[in-house]
């Protein structure tokens, strides 16, 4: 028993150390963002703020310079919201339908189609930049929020299809056959049988897609311009804007504003993500 307690204590100690190691950057960002510049200059990086001020947060949100404009990150933040919500929902719905077809309504060549879709998971996004730019130009949605939504839906479809297809394979085919014998068609089976059983994998896909799309910088910087740029591009513009004094508290506040939605999602929905992955693993 003594030896078991020792190793258990060692495991907990290692976990606590790992947690602290990964949380220290967040702690530094948070404490720096509520300090004044005078305190940052004379204080220690890890020291607690002598007085808490949210002036840096207000400036990062509304008046910080991001290139030639000095309107803060508020506009970029709203651009990301307008982009991420439809992109996540559309890619999730299409992935669910694709997974349903490829697992329960197989057709000649369905395995080949799935293999081709799966290939998209491993394709570097840099390869897609030129053909995607040409496609957006042909569709007339280049440098727009609609264009960014289109890009993220197309590029996320491979992952969402993979998630749903692998989950649906574990659902017994007998349920589908019984429903078809009762006269249920493609869409009725999907809405009445498949979707009610899909809550775990839907949560996984929503969280995954939200994180990937919100944190994306490559597509944002390449396929957006002006009023359609997402918050990752705005944060980069702010960090690279030359000023007489480098305001570290404003930069840290801006970084936290950009990261806040994904932090909130994982804090409140992380358990559903883990449950969904576990359910998918058990099902097949």
Buried (B, 14 or more C-beta within 10 A) or exposed (E): EEEEEEEEEEEEEEEEEEEEEEEEEEEEBBBBBBBBBEBBEEBEEEEEBEEEBEBBBBBBBEEBBBEEEEBBBBBBBBBBEBBBEBBBBBBBBBBBBBBBBBBBEEEEEBEEBBEEBBEBEEEEEEEBBEEBBEBBEEEEBBBBBBBBBBBBBBBBBBBBBBBBBBBBBBBEEEBBEEBEEEEBEEEEBBEEBBEEBBEBBBBBBBBBBBBBBBBBEEBBBBBBEEEBBBBBBBBBBBEEBEEEEEBBBBBBBBBBBBBEBBEEBBEEBEEBBEBBBEBBEEBE
